[in-house]
């Protein structure tokens, strides 16, 4: 139901074989770099600073391997549902836009504007990867790479910023 999961080489429209591993991982790293830059700006916007700090406190308080495992399991589950089953169920009727909208709507239940913004941006990226690759491997690899880097490097950034604030 989730569409093809390419595990090796895929044939592109130009009849060339490509391995959908390096590009999705590099895309995840680039997306993290973009979000890290956004985080530096968000620290100066009180609403976003509070929203991001509220999310990251869970990563700071938890056991690091367990937090990472939970993050990766959640990312995989999100891709199997939103870019897998839901995307396939939407058929050819704008599945990228619609699956991203449902993803952002589901995230809005957190009432955290930073998470909703991230869901909109990354949901669009993951949806475009799903459309381009016709499978789940690219969005899964990008999501897992991005998530692992976010949960590892954002909490210390926000902790340091708040530790330096006068009390």
C-alpha positions as CSV (number, residue, x, y, z in Angstrom):
1,X,0.0,0.0,0.0
2,X,2.9,2.3,0.6
3,X,4.3,2.2,-2.9
4,X,7.6,0.7,-4.1
5,X,10.5,0.8,-1.7
6,X,13.6,1.0,-4.0
7,X,16.5,-0.7,-2.3
8,X,19.1,-0.3,-5.1
9,X,19.4,1.2,-8.5
10,X,16.5,2.8,-10.2
11,X,16.0,3.8,-13.8
12,X,15.4,7.4,-14.4
13,X,13.4,8.9,-17.3
14,X,16.6,9.3,-19.2
15,X,17.3,5.5,-19.0
16,X,20.3,6.1,-16.7
17,X,20.5,4.0,-13.5
18,X,20.8,5.9,-10.3
19,X,21.2,4.9,-6.7
20,X,18.8,6.8,-4.5
21,X,20.9,6.8,-1.4
22,X,23.6,9.5,-1.6
23,X,21.3,12.3,-2.9
24,X,18.6,11.8,-0.2
25,X,21.2,11.7,2.6
26,X,22.9,14.8,1.2
27,X,19.4,16.4,1.0
28,X,18.8,15.6,4.6
29,X,22.2,17.2,5.6
30,X,21.4,20.3,3.5
31,X,17.9,20.5,5.0
32,X,19.5,20.3,8.5
33,X,21.9,23.1,7.5
34,X,19.0,25.3,6.4
35,X,17.1,24.6,9.6
36,X,20.2,25.2,11.7
37,X,20.5,28.6,10.1
38,X,16.8,29.2,10.7
39,X,17.3,28.2,14.4
40,X,19.9,30.9,14.8
41,X,17.3,33.4,13.6
42,X,14.5,31.9,15.6
43,X,16.5,32.4,18.8
44,X,15.9,36.1,18.3
45,X,12.1,35.7,17.9
46,X,10.6,35.0,21.3
47,X,7.5,33.0,20.0
48,X,9.7,30.7,18.0
49,X,12.5,30.5,20.6
50,X,10.0,29.3,23.2
51,X,8.3,26.9,20.8
52,X,11.6,25.3,19.8
53,X,13.0,25.2,23.3
54,X,9.8,23.5,24.5
55,X,10.3,20.7,22.0
56,X,14.0,20.3,22.5
57,X,13.7,19.9,26.3
58,X,12.5,16.4,25.7
59,X,15.6,15.6,23.7
60,X,17.8,17.1,26.5
61,X,16.1,15.2,29.4
62,X,15.9,11.8,27.7
63,X,18.6,9.1,27.4
64,X,20.4,10.0,24.2
65,X,20.3,6.6,22.4
66,X,16.6,6.2,23.3
67,X,15.8,9.8,22.1
68,X,17.5,9.0,18.8
69,X,15.8,5.7,18.4
70,X,12.4,7.2,19.1
71,X,13.1,10.1,16.7
72,X,14.1,7.7,13.9
73,X,11.2,5.3,14.5
74,X,8.8,8.3,14.4
75,X,10.4,9.6,11.2
76,X,10.0,6.2,9.6
77,X,6.4,5.9,10.7
78,X,5.6,9.3,9.4
79,X,7.0,8.5,6.0
80,X,5.3,5.2,5.7
81,X,2.0,6.9,6.5
82,X,2.2,10.3,4.9
83,X,4.4,9.6,1.8
84,X,3.3,6.0,1.7
85,X,-0.2,4.9,2.3
86,X,-1.8,8.4,2.3
87,X,0.2,9.6,-0.8
88,X,-0.9,6.4,-2.7
89,X,-4.5,6.8,-1.6
90,X,-4.6,10.3,-3.0
91,X,-3.8,9.0,-6.5
92,X,-2.9,11.6,-9.1
93,X,-4.9,14.4,-7.6
94,X,-2.1,16.7,-6.2
95,X,-0.7,14.1,-3.7
96,X,2.3,16.3,-2.7
97,X,0.1,19.3,-1.7
98,X,-2.6,17.2,0.0
99,X,-0.3,14.9,1.9
100,X,1.7,17.9,3.1
101,X,-1.5,19.7,4.2
102,X,-2.6,16.6,6.2
103,X,0.9,16.3,7.7
104,X,0.9,20.0,8.8
105,X,-2.7,19.7,10.1
106,X,-1.7,16.6,12.1
107,X,1.3,18.5,13.5
108,X,-0.9,21.5,14.4
109,X,-2.4,19.5,17.2
110,X,0.9,20.1,19.0
111,X,0.0,23.8,19.0
112,X,3.7,24.4,18.4
113,X,4.3,26.9,15.5
114,X,7.9,25.8,15.0
115,X,6.8,22.1,14.5
116,X,4.0,23.2,12.1
117,X,6.4,25.3,10.0
118,X,8.9,22.4,9.9
119,X,6.1,20.0,8.8
120,X,5.1,22.3,6.0
121,X,8.6,22.8,4.7
122,X,9.8,19.2,5.1
123,X,6.5,17.6,4.2
124,X,6.8,19.5,0.8
125,X,10.3,18.2,0.4
126,X,9.5,14.7,1.3
127,X,6.4,14.7,-1.0
128,X,8.5,16.0,-3.9
129,X,11.0,13.2,-3.3
130,X,8.2,10.6,-3.2
131,X,6.9,11.9,-6.5
132,X,10.3,12.0,-8.2
133,X,11.4,8.6,-7.0
134,X,8.1,6.8,-7.1
135,X,9.0,5.2,-3.8
136,X,9.7,5.7,-0.1
137,X,13.5,5.3,0.0
138,X,14.4,8.9,-0.8
139,X,12.0,10.6,1.6
140,X,12.8,8.0,4.4
141,X,16.5,8.5,4.1
142,X,16.2,12.3,4.0
143,X,13.8,12.3,6.9
144,X,16.0,10.1,9.0
145,X,19.2,12.0,8.2
146,X,17.5,15.4,8.9
147,X,15.9,14.1,12.2
148,X,19.1,12.6,13.5
149,X,21.0,15.8,13.0
150,X,18.2,17.9,14.4
151,X,17.9,15.9,17.6
152,X,21.7,15.8,18.0
153,X,22.7,19.4,17.2
154,X,19.7,21.7,18.0
155,X,19.3,21.0,21.7
156,X,22.9,22.1,22.6
157,X,22.4,25.2,20.5
158,X,19.3,26.3,22.4
159,X,20.8,25.2,25.7
160,X,23.9,27.4,25.2
161,X,21.8,30.3,24.1
162,X,19.6,30.1,27.2
163,X,22.5,29.4,29.5
164,X,24.2,32.6,28.4
165,X,21.0,34.7,29.2
166,X,21.2,36.8,32.4
167,X,19.0,35.3,35.1
